[in-house]
Amino acid sequence: MIKKVMKNVKFYWMSNCSTCQKAKNYIERHDIKDYEIRDIKENPLSREEIKDLAKLLGGVNELFSRRAVKYREMNLKEKNLSEDEMLDLMTDEYTFLQRPVLVMNGKAIAGFFERFWNSFLEENYYK
C-alpha cells in the first residue's frame, strides 16, 4: 500500500475519553502524521464548525450523541429534536458531540469502531 500525501487531517477528541484515546493510538499505529488535534472540551467548536463537521458526516444527526449523560438527564429521548435544536445543544455543551471525529480529504468519520476506521482509511488514506 502506498500512502497518499495528506493535507488538512484533523482529529477531534477529548483527552479523558477512553474511546478517543483508543482512536488516537489507532492513528499513531497507522503512522498518520502531521494532523491537527483538537480537544473539544478545552477548545470548543463554534456553531459554524459544528455545522461544517455535520455536513462532512452526512448531517447533524450523525454528529449528535444520544449517549451523553445530559441527553438522559434532560429526557431528550422523549422529544423529537430538530436539527437547529441539536445544533444548539452541541454548541452549548460539548458532550452532545459524538467523538472522536477524524477528518481527511474532505471526508469524516465519527465514533470509533476499528473495522469502520479501517475501511475509512482504505478509502481515504491508502491507495
N, CA and C of each residue as an Amber inpcrd file, in Angstrom:
protein
   381
   0.8330000  -1.1890000   0.0000000   0.0000000   0.0000000   0.0000000
   0.8750000   1.2490000   0.0000000   0.4640000   2.2290000  -0.7530000
   1.1720000   3.4960000  -0.8080000   0.3300000   4.5280000  -0.0830000
   0.9870000   5.2910000   0.7700000   0.2580000   6.3240000   1.4980000
   0.1340000   7.5680000   0.6370000  -1.0290000   8.1590000   0.6590000
  -1.2370000   9.4290000  -0.0150000  -0.5880000  10.5310000   0.8140000
  -0.2440000  11.6160000   0.1570000   0.2010000  12.7960000   0.8820000
  -1.0580000  13.4330000   1.4600000  -1.0580000  13.5990000   2.7490000
  -2.2630000  14.1010000   3.4110000  -2.1390000  15.5860000   3.6980000
  -3.2040000  16.2680000   3.5160000  -3.2780000  17.6620000   3.8890000
  -4.5800000  17.8470000   4.6510000  -4.5020000  18.6920000   5.6500000
  -5.7050000  19.0640000   6.3730000  -6.3700000  17.8740000   7.0740000
  -5.5730000  17.0540000   7.7450000  -6.1090000  15.9580000   8.5420000
  -6.3600000  16.5040000   9.9440000  -7.5730000  16.2800000  10.4400000
  -7.9430000  16.7980000  11.7630000  -8.5270000  15.6770000  12.6060000
  -8.2180000  15.7320000  13.8900000  -8.7120000  14.7500000  14.8480000
  -9.3340000  15.5190000  16.0110000 -10.6290000  15.3230000  16.2030000
 -11.3690000  15.9780000  17.2820000 -11.6050000  14.9380000  18.3760000
 -11.2500000  15.2740000  19.5940000 -11.3380000  14.3130000  20.6770000
 -11.4770000  15.0020000  22.0260000 -11.5520000  14.1800000  23.0610000
 -11.4290000  14.6260000  24.4480000 -10.3550000  13.7390000  25.0690000
  -9.3560000  14.3560000  25.6520000  -8.2040000  13.6040000  26.1480000
  -8.5600000  12.6260000  27.2660000  -9.6320000  12.8880000  27.9880000
 -10.0090000  11.9830000  29.0830000 -11.0310000  10.9160000  28.6670000
 -11.3380000  10.8350000  27.3860000 -12.3020000   9.8620000  26.8650000
 -11.5450000   8.6100000  26.4240000 -11.8760000   7.4700000  26.9980000
 -11.1390000   6.2390000  26.6910000 -11.2990000   5.8240000  25.2250000
 -12.4590000   6.0330000  24.6490000 -12.6600000   5.7100000  23.2350000
 -11.7910000   6.6120000  22.3560000 -11.7060000   7.8750000  22.7220000
 -10.8540000   8.8070000  21.9810000  -9.3870000   8.4080000  22.0900000
  -8.9790000   7.9550000  23.2700000  -7.5970000   7.5090000  23.4600000
  -7.2850000   6.3050000  22.5770000  -8.2490000   5.3800000  22.4620000
  -8.0720000   4.2210000  21.5690000  -7.9230000   4.6870000  20.1220000
  -8.7260000   5.6590000  19.7270000  -8.6600000   6.1840000  18.3630000
  -7.3200000   6.8740000  18.1130000  -6.8260000   7.6210000  19.0800000
  -5.5320000   8.2910000  18.9290000  -4.4210000   7.2490000  18.7920000
  -4.4790000   6.1900000  19.5800000  -3.5000000   5.1080000  19.4570000
  -3.5910000   4.4600000  18.0780000  -4.7970000   4.2950000  17.5750000
  -5.0150000   3.7380000  16.2400000  -4.3250000   4.6170000  15.1870000
  -4.5220000   5.9270000  15.2820000  -3.9020000   6.8630000  14.3450000
  -2.3830000   6.7190000  14.3810000  -1.8350000   6.6380000  15.5750000
  -0.3840000   6.5110000  15.7230000   0.1100000   5.1710000  15.1790000
  -0.6280000   4.0940000  15.4130000  -0.2480000   2.7700000  14.8910000
  -0.2530000   2.7380000  13.3630000  -1.1240000   3.5480000  12.7600000
  -1.2270000   3.5890000  11.3040000  -0.3380000   4.6720000  10.6950000
   0.5490000   5.2060000  11.5270000   1.6000000   6.1170000  11.0660000
   1.0480000   7.3480000  10.3480000  -0.0950000   7.8390000  10.8080000
  -0.6510000   9.0820000  10.2620000   0.0410000  10.2220000  11.0010000
   0.7000000  11.0600000  10.2460000   1.4780000  12.1510000  10.8340000
   0.9330000  13.4870000  10.3640000   1.4220000  14.5220000  10.9890000
   1.0820000  15.8900000  10.5860000  -0.4160000  16.1390000  10.5610000
  -1.0810000  15.7590000  11.6280000  -2.5060000  16.0440000  11.7220000
  -2.7460000  17.0340000  12.8490000  -3.8160000  17.7730000  12.7070000
  -4.2120000  18.7360000  13.7310000  -5.0810000  18.0090000  14.7470000
  -4.7870000  18.2200000  16.0180000  -5.5830000  17.5880000  17.0660000
  -6.2590000  18.6880000  17.8730000  -7.5300000  18.4680000  18.1780000
  -8.2810000  19.4840000  18.9210000  -9.1240000  18.8230000  19.9910000
  -8.9010000  19.2460000  21.2100000  -9.6900000  18.7780000  22.3480000
 -10.9600000  19.6300000  22.3940000 -12.0990000  18.9950000  22.1770000
 -13.3580000  19.7460000  22.0730000 -13.8470000  20.2960000  23.4120000
 -13.2780000  19.8000000  24.5080000 -13.6150000  20.3480000  25.8230000
 -12.7780000  21.5950000  26.0940000 -11.4940000  21.5110000  25.7990000
 -10.5780000  22.6240000  26.0380000 -10.7480000  23.7430000  25.0210000
 -11.1190000  23.3890000  23.8210000 -11.2440000  24.3430000  22.7280000
 -12.5520000  24.0670000  21.9770000 -13.6780000  24.4800000  22.5450000
 -14.9970000  24.1520000  21.9760000 -15.1680000  24.6250000  20.5320000
 -15.9790000  23.8750000  19.8110000 -16.2870000  24.2110000  18.4210000
 -17.3840000  25.2730000  18.3600000 -17.2730000  26.1370000  17.3700000
 -18.3230000  27.1220000  17.1470000 -19.4930000  26.4270000  16.4380000
 -20.6120000  27.1090000  16.3960000 -21.7780000  26.5660000  15.6980000
 -21.4550000  26.2990000  14.2190000 -20.7210000  27.2140000  13.5950000
 -20.3530000  27.0360000  12.1770000 -19.4430000  25.8260000  12.0040000
 -18.4850000  25.6370000  12.8980000 -17.6000000  24.4790000  12.8150000
 -18.3860000  23.1860000  12.9910000 -19.3520000  23.2010000  13.8870000
 -20.1990000  22.0230000  14.1050000 -21.0160000  21.7380000  12.8490000
 -21.5740000  22.7720000  12.2500000 -22.3440000  22.5930000  11.0120000
 -21.4690000  22.0180000   9.9010000 -20.2450000  22.5190000   9.7920000
 -19.3220000  22.0210000   8.7650000 -18.9810000  20.5530000   8.9900000
 -18.7100000  20.1850000  10.2510000 -18.4110000  18.7770000  10.5680000
 -19.6130000  17.8960000  10.2690000 -20.7870000  18.3580000  10.6750000
 -22.0170000  17.5880000  10.4380000 -22.2290000  17.3540000   8.9460000
 -21.9450000  18.3640000   8.1440000 -22.0960000  18.2400000   6.6900000
 -21.1660000  17.1520000   6.1420000 -19.9260000  17.1160000   6.6330000
 -18.9700000  16.0890000   6.1960000 -19.4270000  14.6830000   6.5830000
 -20.1530000  14.5920000   7.6930000 -20.6090000  13.2920000   8.2020000
 -21.9390000  12.8430000   7.6000000 -22.6020000  13.7490000   6.9030000
 -23.8870000  13.3780000   6.3010000 -25.0910000  13.9490000   7.0050000
 -24.8800000  14.8600000   7.9500000 -25.9920000  15.5130000   8.6230000
 -25.7750000  15.6840000  10.1150000 -26.5410000  16.5740000  10.6780000
 -26.4520000  16.8950000  12.1100000 -26.6870000  15.6530000  12.9630000
 -27.6140000  14.8380000  12.5350000 -27.9580000  13.6110000  13.2620000
 -26.7470000  12.6930000  13.4490000 -25.8230000  12.7050000  12.4820000
 -24.6460000  11.8320000  12.5270000 -23.6090000  12.3070000  13.5360000
 -23.6620000  13.5790000  13.9230000 -22.7040000  14.1460000  14.8680000
 -23.2660000  14.2370000  16.2810000 -24.5740000  14.2060000  16.3930000
 -25.2380000  14.3670000  17.6930000 -25.1580000  13.0660000  18.4950000
 -24.6740000  13.1740000  19.7270000 -24.5330000  11.9980000  20.5870000
 -25.7440000  11.8270000  21.5040000 -26.3960000  10.7060000  21.3310000
 -27.5150000  10.3600000  22.2130000 -27.0410000   9.5570000  23.4180000
 -25.7410000   9.3610000  23.5320000 -25.1650000   8.6330000  24.6560000
 -24.7300000   9.5750000  25.7800000 -24.8180000  10.8690000  25.5360000
 -24.4050000  11.8510000  26.5430000 -25.2790000  11.7320000  27.7890000
 -24.6590000  11.8690000  28.9350000 -25.3880000  11.8110000  30.2120000
 -26.5000000  12.8670000  30.2250000 -26.1880000  14.0460000  29.7440000
 -27.1890000  15.1170000  29.7430000 -28.3780000  14.7940000  28.8420000
 -28.1700000  13.9820000  27.8280000 -29.2730000  13.5630000  26.9610000
 -30.3220000  12.8230000  27.7960000 -29.8370000  11.9430000  28.6620000
 -30.7610000  11.2050000  29.5460000 -31.3190000  12.1120000  30.6310000
 -30.4600000  12.9200000  31.2290000 -30.8930000  13.8060000  32.3160000
 -31.9820000  14.7740000  31.8580000 -31.8990000  15.2200000  30.6270000
 -32.8620000  16.1880000  30.0880000 -34.0610000  15.5060000  29.4300000
 -34.1240000  14.1740000  29.5210000 -35.2060000  13.3970000  28.9060000
 -35.4110000  13.7420000  27.4290000 -34.3140000  13.8930000  26.7090000
 -34.4000000  14.2860000  25.3040000 -34.8900000  13.1600000  24.4120000
 -34.8250000  11.9330000  24.9020000 -35.3290000  10.8000000  24.1230000
 -36.8250000  10.9590000  23.8490000 -37.4900000  11.6180000  24.7610000
 -38.9360000  11.8190000  24.6420000 -39.2910000  12.9110000  23.6240000
 -38.2820000  13.6930000  23.2220000 -38.5390000  14.8060000  22.3130000
 -38.0700000  14.4580000  20.9070000 -38.7170000  15.0350000  19.9230000
 -38.2940000  14.9070000  18.5350000 -37.5000000  16.1710000  18.2060000
 -36.1820000  16.1210000  18.4290000 -35.3410000  17.2960000  18.2770000
 -35.1560000  17.6720000  16.8050000 -35.2570000  18.9600000  16.5390000
 -34.9820000  19.4660000  15.1890000 -33.4660000  19.5840000  15.0260000
 -33.0200000  19.7810000  13.7920000 -31.5840000  19.9750000  13.5550000
 -31.0800000  21.2140000  14.2820000 -31.8680000  22.2840000  14.2870000
 -31.4650000  23.5020000  14.9920000 -31.3210000  23.2630000  16.4930000
 -32.2380000  22.4880000  17.0600000 -32.1310000  22.1730000  18.4860000
 -30.8890000  21.3380000  18.7790000 -30.5930000  20.3710000  17.9080000
 -29.3840000  19.5680000  18.0930000 -28.1420000  20.4430000  17.9660000
 -28.1390000  21.3530000  16.9930000 -27.0090000  22.2780000  16.8410000
 -26.8420000  23.1530000  18.0740000 -27.9460000  23.6510000  18.6070000
 -27.8890000  24.4600000  19.8280000 -27.2730000  23.6700000  20.9780000
 -27.7310000  22.4340000  21.1520000 -27.2150000  21.5940000  22.2420000
 -25.7250000  21.3030000  22.0590000 -25.3030000  20.9710000  20.8380000
 -23.8870000  20.6770000  20.5900000 -23.0180000  21.9170000  20.7580000
 -23.5560000  23.0820000  20.4120000 -22.8090000  24.3280000  20.5550000
 -22.6590000  24.7020000  22.0240000 -23.7070000  24.4900000  22.7990000
 -23.7000000  24.8730000  24.2130000 -22.9930000  23.8640000  25.1090000
 -22.9600000  22.6060000  24.6950000 -22.4240000  21.5460000  25.5570000
 -21.6750000  20.5120000  24.7150000 -20.3620000  20.4960000  24.8530000
 -19.5040000  19.6050000  24.0440000 -19.8580000  18.1250000  24.1820000
 -20.4750000  17.7280000  25.2820000 -20.7720000  16.3030000  25.4680000
 -21.8250000  15.7910000  24.4940000 -22.5300000  16.6930000  23.8190000
 -23.5160000  16.2700000  22.8210000 -22.8710000  15.9650000  21.4630000
 -21.5720000  16.2120000  21.3490000 -20.8520000  15.8890000  20.1140000
 -20.3760000  14.4510000  20.1680000 -20.6990000  13.7000000  19.1440000
 -20.1680000  12.3480000  19.0510000 -18.6590000  12.4570000  18.8530000
 -17.9250000  11.5990000  19.5000000 -16.4760000  11.6620000  19.4220000
 -15.8880000  10.2770000  19.4940000 -14.6820000  10.1550000  18.9800000
 -13.8600000  11.1310000  18.2760000 -14.3480000  11.3170000  16.8440000
 -13.7990000  12.3480000  16.1940000 -14.0780000  12.5820000  14.7820000
 -12.7370000  12.7220000  14.0650000 -12.5910000  11.9970000  12.9710000
 -11.4040000  12.0850000  12.1300000 -11.8270000  12.6420000  10.7780000
 -11.1240000  13.6750000  10.3300000 -11.4120000  14.3100000   9.0480000
 -10.1630000  14.2140000   8.1760000 -10.3560000  13.7330000   6.9520000
  -9.2590000  13.7270000   5.9750000  -9.8310000  13.7490000   4.5690000
  -9.1250000  14.4580000   3.7060000  -9.5360000  14.5550000   2.2990000
 -10.9910000  14.9810000   2.1350000 -11.4560000  15.8610000   3.0080000
 -12.8230000  16.3630000   2.8830000 -13.9010000  15.3810000   3.2880000
 -13.5100000  14.3030000   3.9720000 -14.4770000  13.3120000   4.4690000
 -14.2360000  13.1070000   5.9530000 -15.2560000  12.6000000   6.6530000
 -15.1360000  12.4450000   8.1020000 -15.7970000  11.1620000   8.5700000
 -15.3300000  10.7130000   9.7360000 -15.9320000   9.5680000  10.4140000
 -16.0230000   9.9200000  11.8910000 -17.1490000   9.5760000  12.5150000
 -17.3700000   9.8800000  13.9350000 -17.5670000   8.5910000  14.7100000
 -17.1500000   8.6240000  15.9720000 -17.1950000   7.4200000  16.7940000
 -15.9920000   6.5670000  16.4420000 -15.6890000   5.5760000  17.2520000
 -14.5410000   4.7360000  16.9440000 -14.9060000   3.2620000  17.0050000
 -14.9590000   2.6730000  15.8200000 -15.0630000   1.2270000  15.6620000
 -13.9650000   0.8750000  14.6730000 -12.9980000   0.0790000  15.1180000
 -11.7950000  -0.1560000  14.3240000 -12.1020000  -0.6250000  12.9040000
 -13.0610000  -1.5150000  12.7360000 -13.3260000  -2.0130000  11.3780000
 -13.8520000  -0.9080000  10.4600000 -14.6330000   0.0370000  11.0040000
 -15.1040000   1.1620000  10.1970000 -13.9540000   2.1110000   9.8700000
 -13.0670000   2.3100000  10.8420000 -11.9100000   3.1800000  10.5960000
 -10.9750000   2.5310000   9.5730000 -10.8520000   1.2000000   9.6140000
 -10.0280000   0.5070000   8.6140000 -10.5590000   0.8080000   7.2130000
 -11.8610000   0.6930000   7.0280000 -12.4790000   0.9810000   5.7260000
 -12.2940000   2.4470000   5.3480000 -12.4760000   3.3290000   6.3220000
 -12.3180000   4.7640000   6.0780000 -10.8990000   5.0660000   5.5960000
  -9.8940000   4.4720000   6.2390000  -8.5090000   4.6900000   5.8200000
  -8.2420000   4.0930000   4.4410000  -8.7970000   2.9320000   4.1820000
  -8.6260000   2.3130000   2.8600000  -9.1370000   3.2400000   1.7600000
 -10.2560000   3.8900000   2.0170000 -10.8720000   4.7610000   1.0200000
 -10.2160000   6.1380000   0.9370000  -9.6410000   6.6050000   2.0630000
  -9.1960000   7.9880000   2.1200000  -7.7210000   8.2030000   2.4070000
  -6.9910000   7.1460000   2.7170000  -5.5950000   7.3000000   3.0780000
  -4.6790000   6.3850000   2.2790000  -5.0600000   5.1410000   2.1370000
  -4.2460000   4.1910000   1.3920000  -4.7820000   4.0440000  -0.0260000
  -3.9220000   3.9380000  -0.9550000  -4.3180000   3.6570000  -2.3550000
  -3.2020000   2.8870000  -3.0100000
